Amino acid sequence: MTTLSPGPFDVTVVESAPTALTVHVSGDLDYDTSEELVELVTRHLTRVGPAGEWEDLRLDFAELTWLDSMGLSALLMIRRRTGAARVTLHLDNRPDFLDRMLDVTNTYDHLTEAARRQDDVSEAGAN
């Protein structure tokens, strides 16, 4: 029997703007790594940013290589926590397989709704 070893995983936190927190996620977000991401995000959501409270959490998935059901569960938990903290969740640089997972599980709208609403308000204000 062949045992698959977990792929590499890393998360890097960047305070990209005074009220925005960006977390770069690379590697496999799965059973073995999802708890690490949720704990890191939760820890950062509870601390105050340089300009006061965080307004946006940006998860950057440019280097995500895999996502399983536990990874999806982690994203749903993060969405629950950002909602409770009144922080807008953005899922940036989503690879095709992540979009497919969100589409198949009918969670795309739930996970991206607040960010789309915020974008609509910003565009309306620019006109």
ABEGO torsion letter per residue (X at the ends): XBBBBBBBBBBBBBBABAABBBBBBBEBBBAAAAAAAAAAAAAAAABBBAAEBBABBBBBAAABABBBAAAAAAAAAAAAAAAAAGBBBBBBGBBAAAAAAAAAAGAAAAAAAAAAAAAAAAAAAAX
